Amino acid sequence: MNKITPLALLPLIFTSAHSIANSPLDPITSIDGYSVQSIQYEYESMFDGGHAVTTRPIIYEPSEHVSIFDMKVYDVPVSSTLQLSYPVSDRKICQPISGFGTLTCKTGPIAHANIIKSKDGIFDKPVYFISGLSVTASGINSSVYELEKYWSTLKLKDVFKPLLDAGKDIVFIGYDTDTVYIELSVGQLIHYVETQHKQGDYHSTMIGYSYGGVLGRKTLNRFDDSTYQHGFENYISIDAPHKGAIIPPSFIDTVARIKGRLDDVNELCSTTLNMACNVDKERGEMGALLTDMTDGVAKNLLVTGDNANAYFNELDRQGLPSTYNVAFSNGSYTGTSQGLPLGTEMAKFENDYIAYGTTEYTLKIQDLKLSSTSPNYKAPFYYRNYVLENAPGSYAIDGNMVNSFLRKPDGTVKDNVTILHTNLLSSNKAPTFITTDSALALDVSDADVAFDLHSVATPFDRVYAVDGKNLSHTDFTYHKSSLLYQINKKEIDTAITVIASSVLLK
C-alpha cells in the first residue's frame, strides 16, 4: 500500500507553551538594557505511583541570585475569592533533583509576570499589559512566556520604551490557556504584584490586548467587588472581543470533516500491518486543533461557542470597571468591509487521502445565524444580519494563513492537494478576527456600516478605530500615539489644569 500523507493540507506543528527559551529556572533578567524581574504562578504536584499525593498552586520569584532551594514560596489558592495576604509557605516541593524513590513531582505554569523597571530602578508607576491569544494553524493558544515575542516581533517596545524612559514601569502578564482558571489566576497575580512590589501610591494603568482585554476588565471588576482598595486609574482595551470573536463556521466544519476522514482512514488502515498507513499522529493533531476551536477559551469567546450566550450575558451584567475606560479597535470605523456576497467561495480544494480517495473542501462566506454547517451564531447580541465575516474588523478567513495550508514555503502546492479555486490572498490579507463593534462594545444592530466614534453608543469613555482598511490583529503601530496619550492622560490633564490655574492667577 502507498504511504498515506492525509495532512498535506494542514502543516500543523504544535509546540508546547513551555518550550520557550526562558523559564522559571532560566528567567529573563534584562531586555534592551532594562532590568526584568520574574514572578511565577504555577501548580506543583507530587505523585506516588501515578496517584497525586499533594497539589498546590504557588507564587514564587525565580532569580539567578537565589537558589531554588532557598527562595520564598507563597501558597496562593486559585479561588473566586481574592486572596489579600501572602504568608510565606514551605519551600518548593518540586526541586531539580532526583532521589524521591517512588515519588515524582510535576509542575505546570498558570500565569507569569515580568516586571520591567524604568531606569530609576524603583517600581512605583506600573503599567500592566495582559497578553492575548494567538489564532494560527496551531489553534487558539497563548504561552506563559511571551515577553520577547511582544517586545521585538510585535514591536511593542515602540510603546513600552517611551513609557520606561519617562519613568513608568511595565508589568507584562502571560498565561497558559491549558488551565481552566485563567481569569481568576491573572487577577490574583496582578494583586500580588500590586501589593507586594509596588512602592508609593501613584496610580496604576491596566492594558489588555485581545483576550487580555477581557481579562483586564474582569480583573478590575473583581477588585471593585472586593474589599481591596486598588489604585488603578485607567483601563485600556486593545482589539478585545467584548462581543465575541469569529472563526468562520466553514473553517471549523472543514477541520471537523478532515478529522472525521482521518478517523475513516485509520479504521481502514487497521486492517493492514503496513505501518506507513498509521495516521494516529495526524488524527491527534487535528483533534487538538478542533478542540482548540470548540472548547476551552474558544467555547466562551467565539460567537459560535457553546457557552458564548452565558459568557457574554454575564460580561454585560458586570459592565465596565470604575476606572476611566478606553477601547481601541484594529478594524475600520468608516464601514470598510469586503462586500463579498453571501455564499462567496473564498477557497475550494481537494485532498487526496490515497487509500480512501479524494475529498473536496470549501471555505465560503456564510450567515452565522443560518449557517448550513455547524457551529452557528450563539452569542446574545442582535444584528439585522449575521454575515459578520464581511463586517469591518472581521475578515475572519485569513488569506495568508489559509494559503499556508495549501502551499509549501517555496510557494508550490502541497503534495496530495489540488487547489480548485482561491481568492483569499487577493481579497483578505489582514483580518483581526474581532469586528469593530465587538472591540468597542458598540450598541448597534448593524456591524457592517460606518460608525461615528464621537456619538456611537458604547459603555467606554473613549473609543478609537481605523480610518480606512482593517489592520492586522497584531498591529500596535497605528494607534501608538493615541495609546501613549491615554496611558498618560491623568498626568496630561493634571498639567493642563495647573497651567490653566496659573494663567488665571496672573
C-alpha positions in Angstrom: 0.0 0.0 0.0 1.2 3.5 -0.8 2.2 5.7 2.1 -0.6 8.0 3.1 0.0 11.7 3.8 -3.5 12.9 4.7 -2.4 16.1 6.3 -0.6 17.5 3.4 -3.3 20.2 3.6 -2.5 21.4 7.0 1.0 21.9 8.3 0.2 21.6 11.9 3.2 21.9 14.1 2.1 22.0 17.7 4.7 23.5 20.1 4.4 23.3 23.8 3.8 26.5 25.7 6.7 25.5 27.8 9.3 25.2 25.0 10.1 28.9 25.0 13.7 29.8 25.7 13.0 31.4 29.2 11.5 29.5 32.1 11.4 29.7 35.9 14.8 28.1 36.0 16.2 30.5 33.3 14.3 33.8 33.9 14.8 36.9 31.7 16.8 39.4 33.7 17.0 42.2 31.2 15.7 43.4 27.9 17.2 46.2 25.8 19.1 47.4 28.9 16.0 47.5 31.2 16.1 45.2 34.3 13.4 42.4 34.4 12.1 40.6 37.4 10.1 37.4 37.0 7.2 36.2 39.1 5.8 32.7 38.6 2.3 31.3 39.4 2.2 27.6 39.0 0.8 24.3 40.2 3.2 21.7 41.7 2.0 18.2 42.3 3.6 15.2 44.0 2.7 11.8 42.7 3.2 8.4 44.2 2.8 5.5 41.8 0.8 7.7 39.5 -1.6 8.9 42.2 -1.5 12.6 43.3 -0.3 12.9 46.9 -0.5 16.7 47.1 -1.2 19.5 44.7 -0.9 23.2 45.4 -0.8 26.5 43.5 2.1 28.7 44.5 3.7 32.0 43.6 7.4 32.5 43.8 10.1 34.7 42.3 12.8 32.9 40.3 16.1 34.6 40.4 19.6 33.8 39.2 20.9 35.1 42.6 18.8 32.9 44.8 18.9 29.1 44.8 15.6 27.3 44.1 16.1 25.6 47.5 16.1 29.0 49.3 13.6 31.1 47.6 10.4 32.2 49.3 7.2 30.4 48.2 3.6 31.5 48.8 0.6 29.2 48.8 -2.0 31.1 46.7 -5.2 29.1 46.0 -7.0 29.8 42.8 -10.3 30.9 44.0 -13.2 33.2 43.2 -12.4 34.9 46.5 -9.4 37.3 46.1 -6.6 36.4 48.5 -5.5 39.6 50.1 -2.4 38.4 52.1 0.6 36.2 51.2 2.1 34.4 54.1 5.3 32.5 53.4 4.9 28.8 53.0 7.2 25.8 52.8 9.9 25.8 50.1 9.1 24.4 46.7 8.2 20.7 46.7 9.5 20.2 43.2 13.2 20.5 43.2 15.6 19.9 40.2 17.0 16.8 41.9 16.3 13.1 41.8 16.0 10.5 44.6 12.4 10.7 45.5 12.0 6.9 45.3 8.5 6.1 44.1 7.6 9.8 44.2 7.5 12.0 41.2 7.0 15.7 41.0 5.4 17.8 38.3 4.8 21.5 37.8 2.5 23.4 35.4 2.6 27.1 34.8 -0.6 29.1 35.4 0.5 32.7 34.8 3.7 34.7 34.8 4.6 38.3 35.4 7.7 40.2 34.1 8.3 43.4 35.9 10.3 45.8 33.7 11.6 48.8 35.8 12.4 52.2 34.4 16.0 53.5 34.7 15.4 54.8 38.2 15.1 51.2 39.4 12.0 52.0 41.5 8.8 50.1 40.8 6.3 52.8 41.6 4.3 53.7 38.4 3.1 50.4 36.9 1.5 49.9 33.5 0.2 46.4 33.3 -0.1 44.7 29.9 -2.0 41.4 29.7 -1.1 39.5 26.5 -3.6 38.0 24.1 -4.3 34.8 22.3 -2.7 33.7 19.0 -5.0 32.3 16.3 -2.8 30.3 14.0 -2.6 27.0 12.2 -1.8 25.5 15.6 -5.1 26.7 17.1 -6.1 29.2 19.7 -3.5 29.5 22.4 -1.1 31.6 24.4 2.2 31.0 26.2 3.2 31.9 29.7 6.5 33.3 28.5 5.9 35.7 25.6 7.6 38.9 26.7 10.3 38.7 24.0 7.7 38.0 21.3 5.6 41.0 22.1 8.6 43.2 22.7 10.5 42.5 19.5 8.4 40.6 17.0 5.2 42.5 17.6 7.2 45.7 18.2 5.5 46.7 21.4 8.9 48.1 22.5 7.9 51.2 20.5 5.2 51.7 23.1 7.0 50.4 26.1 10.3 52.2 25.8 8.8 55.8 25.8 6.9 54.9 28.9 10.0 53.4 30.6 12.1 56.4 29.6 9.5 58.6 31.2 9.7 56.8 34.5 6.8 54.4 34.2 7.3 50.7 34.8 5.9 47.8 32.7 4.3 44.6 34.1 3.9 42.0 31.3 1.4 39.3 32.1 1.3 35.9 30.3 -0.8 32.9 31.0 -1.3 29.3 30.0 -4.5 28.5 28.1 -4.3 24.9 29.3 -5.6 25.9 32.7 -9.3 26.4 33.4 -8.5 29.1 36.0 -7.1 31.8 33.7 -9.4 34.6 34.6 -9.1 34.1 38.4 -5.3 33.5 38.4 -4.4 36.5 36.3 -6.3 38.8 38.7 -4.7 37.2 41.7 -1.2 37.5 40.2 -1.8 41.2 39.4 -3.0 41.7 43.0 0.2 40.1 44.3 2.4 42.4 42.2 0.5 45.5 43.2 0.5 44.7 46.9 3.9 43.0 47.3 6.1 45.1 44.9 4.6 48.5 44.2 6.1 51.4 46.1 4.2 54.6 46.9 0.6 55.5 46.0 1.0 56.6 42.4 -1.9 55.3 40.2 -1.6 52.1 38.1 -2.8 51.5 34.5 -4.4 48.3 33.2 -3.9 47.4 29.5 -5.4 44.3 27.9 -4.8 43.1 24.4 -7.2 40.7 22.6 -8.4 38.2 25.3 -6.2 40.1 27.7 -8.6 43.0 27.3 -11.4 40.8 28.7 -9.1 39.5 31.4 -8.2 43.1 32.4 -11.8 44.1 32.5 -12.8 41.1 34.7 -9.8 41.6 37.0 -10.8 45.3 37.7 -14.4 44.3 38.2 -13.3 41.7 40.7 -11.2 44.3 42.5 -14.1 46.7 42.6 -16.3 43.9 44.1 -13.8 43.0 46.8 -12.6 44.9 49.9 -9.3 45.6 48.2 -8.8 49.3 47.6 -7.0 49.2 44.3 -5.0 52.1 42.8 -5.9 51.7 39.1 -6.9 54.9 37.3 -7.5 53.8 33.8 -8.3 50.6 31.8 -7.4 50.4 28.2 -8.7 47.6 25.9 -6.9 46.8 22.6 -8.8 44.9 20.0 -10.6 42.7 22.6 -13.7 40.6 21.9 -16.2 42.3 24.2 -19.0 40.9 21.9 -17.1 37.8 20.8 -14.6 36.8 18.1 -15.1 35.0 14.8 -13.6 31.9 13.2 -15.8 31.1 10.2 -18.1 28.1 10.7 -17.0 26.8 7.3 -13.4 26.7 8.6 -14.4 24.9 11.8 -16.6 22.5 9.8 -13.7 21.8 7.4 -11.4 20.9 10.3 -14.1 18.6 11.7 -14.5 16.9 8.3 -10.8 16.3 8.0 -10.7 14.8 11.5 -13.6 12.6 10.5 -11.9 11.5 7.3 -8.7 10.7 9.2 -10.8 8.5 11.5 -12.1 6.7 8.4 -8.6 6.3 7.1 -7.5 5.0 10.5 -10.3 2.4 10.5 -9.4 1.3 7.0 -5.7 1.1 7.9 -6.4 -1.0 10.9 -6.9 -3.9 8.6 -3.3 -3.8 7.3 0.0 -4.3 9.0 1.7 -1.6 6.9 2.9 1.0 9.5 3.1 3.6 6.8 -0.7 3.6 7.0 -0.7 4.8 10.6 -2.3 8.2 11.0 -2.5 8.4 14.8 -0.3 11.4 15.0 -2.2 13.3 12.4 -5.6 12.4 14.0 -4.2 13.6 17.3 -3.1 16.9 15.9 -6.3 17.6 14.0 -8.3 16.6 17.1 -6.4 19.1 19.2 -7.0 21.8 16.6 -10.7 21.1 16.6 -10.8 21.1 20.3 -9.0 24.5 20.3 -11.7 25.9 18.2 -14.7 24.4 20.0 -13.7 24.0 23.7 -11.7 25.9 26.3 -11.5 29.6 25.9 -13.0 29.3 22.4 -16.1 27.9 23.9 -16.6 31.2 25.6 -15.1 33.8 23.3 -16.1 32.7 19.8 -19.6 33.8 18.8 -20.2 30.2 17.7 -19.0 28.8 21.1 -21.4 26.7 23.0 -21.0 28.9 26.1 -21.0 32.2 24.3 -24.5 33.2 25.3 -24.0 32.7 29.1 -20.4 34.1 29.0 -21.3 37.4 27.3 -24.5 37.9 29.2 -22.5 37.7 32.4 -19.8 40.0 31.0 -22.6 42.5 30.1 -24.1 42.2 33.5 -20.8 43.0 35.1 -20.4 46.1 33.0 -17.1 48.1 32.9 -15.0 48.8 36.0 -15.0 52.1 38.0 -11.8 53.3 36.1 -11.6 55.6 33.1 -12.2 53.2 30.3 -10.8 53.4 26.7 -11.1 50.9 23.8 -9.1 50.5 20.6 -10.1 48.5 17.5 -7.8 47.5 14.7 -10.9 47.4 12.5 -12.3 50.1 10.3 -14.9 52.6 11.6 -15.5 54.0 8.2 -17.5 51.0 7.1 -14.7 49.4 5.0 -15.7 45.8 4.5 -15.1 43.1 2.0 -18.5 43.5 0.5 -18.5 39.8 -0.5 -21.9 38.4 -1.2 -23.3 35.6 0.9 -22.1 32.3 -0.3 -18.9 33.6 -1.9 -16.4 30.8 -2.2 -13.1 32.0 -0.6 -11.3 28.8 -1.3 -12.1 25.3 -2.7 -9.6 22.5 -2.7 -9.2 18.7 -2.7 -7.1 16.5 -0.6 -6.2 13.0 -1.8 -6.2 10.5 1.0 -4.9 7.8 -1.4 -6.3 4.8 0.4 -9.7 6.5 1.0 -9.8 8.6 -2.2 -10.3 12.4 -2.7 -12.3 14.7 -0.6 -13.4 18.3 -1.5 -13.4 21.2 0.9 -14.9 24.7 0.6 -14.5 27.8 2.7 -17.2 30.4 2.0 -19.0 33.5 3.3 -22.0 32.4 5.5 -24.7 33.9 7.5 -23.6 32.8 11.0 -27.1 32.6 12.3 -28.4 30.4 9.4 -25.2 28.6 8.6 -25.6 25.3 6.7 -22.7 23.9 8.7 -22.2 23.7 12.4 -21.5 25.6 14.6 -23.8 28.6 14.3 -24.1 32.0 16.0 -24.7 31.6 19.7 -23.7 35.0 21.3 -26.6 37.0 22.8 -26.2 40.1 20.6 -28.8 41.1 18.0 -27.9 42.1 14.4 -30.1 42.7 11.4 -27.9 40.3 9.5 -25.2 37.9 10.7 -22.8 37.9 7.7 -20.2 39.1 10.2 -17.3 37.7 8.2 -17.8 40.8 6.0 -18.0 43.3 8.9 -15.2 45.8 9.4 -12.7 44.4 11.7 -13.6 40.8 10.9 -12.4 39.4 7.6 -12.3 36.2 9.5 -10.8 34.0 6.9 -7.1 34.9 6.8 -5.7 34.6 3.3 -2.1 34.3 4.3 -2.9 31.7 7.0 -5.1 29.5 4.8 -2.8 29.8 1.8 -0.1 28.3 4.1 -2.4 25.2 4.4 -2.3 24.8 0.7 1.3 25.6 -0.3 4.8 24.8 0.8 7.2 27.5 2.0 8.6 27.8 -1.5 5.1 28.6 -2.9 4.4 25.2 -4.6 1.2 23.3 -3.9 1.5 20.7 -1.2 1.5 17.0 -2.0 -1.9 15.4 -2.4 -3.6 18.9 -2.6 -5.4 20.3 -5.6 -6.4 23.9 -5.4 -9.7 24.3 -7.3 -10.3 28.0 -6.5 -8.9 30.6 -4.1 -9.2 34.4 -3.9 -8.1 34.6 -0.3 -4.8 36.4 -0.8 -6.3 39.0 -3.2 -9.4 39.6 -1.0 -8.4 39.1 2.5 -4.8 39.6 3.8 -5.2 41.1 7.3 -8.1 40.0 9.5 -8.4 40.9 13.1 -11.0 38.1 13.9 -12.8 40.7 16.1 -15.3 43.1 14.5 -15.0 46.8 15.2 -18.3 46.8 17.0 -17.1 43.9 19.3 -13.7 45.6 20.1 -15.5 48.8 21.0 -18.6 47.1 22.6 -20.8 49.2 20.4 -24.6 49.1 21.0 -25.5 48.7 17.3 -27.7 46.4 15.3 -25.5 46.7 12.1 -21.9 45.6 12.3 -21.1 46.3 8.7 -21.7 50.1 8.5 -19.7 53.2 9.2 -19.6 54.5 12.8 -19.3 58.0 14.2 -16.8 57.4 17.0 -17.9 60.5 18.9 -21.6 59.7 19.1 -22.0 55.9 18.8 -23.4 54.2 21.8 -20.7 52.4 23.9 -20.1 51.9 27.6 -16.5 53.1 27.1 -15.5 56.7 27.9 -13.5 56.9 24.6 -13.1 54.7 21.6 -10.6 54.5 18.7 -10.7 52.6 15.4 -9.1 52.8 11.9 -9.9 55.3 9.2 -9.8 53.1 6.2 -8.9 49.4 5.8 -8.5 46.9 8.6 -5.2 46.4 10.3 -3.8 43.1 11.4 -4.9 42.0 14.8 -1.2 42.2 15.9 -0.6 45.8 14.7 0.4 48.1 17.5 1.8 50.9 15.3 -1.4 52.7 14.0 -2.7 53.6 17.5 0.7 54.2 19.1 0.3 58.0 19.7 -3.3 57.7 20.9 -2.3 54.8 23.2 0.5 56.7 24.8 -1.8 59.7 25.2 -4.4 57.6 27.0 -1.8 55.9 29.3 -0.5 59.4 30.3 -3.9 61.1 30.3 -4.1 61.8 34.0 -0.6 63.4 34.0 -1.6 65.4 30.9 -4.9 66.5 32.4 -3.2 67.5 35.7 -0.5 69.5 33.8 -3.2 71.3 31.8 -5.1 72.1 35.0 -2.0 73.5 36.7 -1.2 75.7 33.6 -4.8 76.9 33.4 -4.8 77.8 37.1 -1.5 79.7 36.9 -2.8 81.7 33.9 -6.0 82.6 35.8 -3.9 83.8 38.8 -1.9 86.2 36.7 
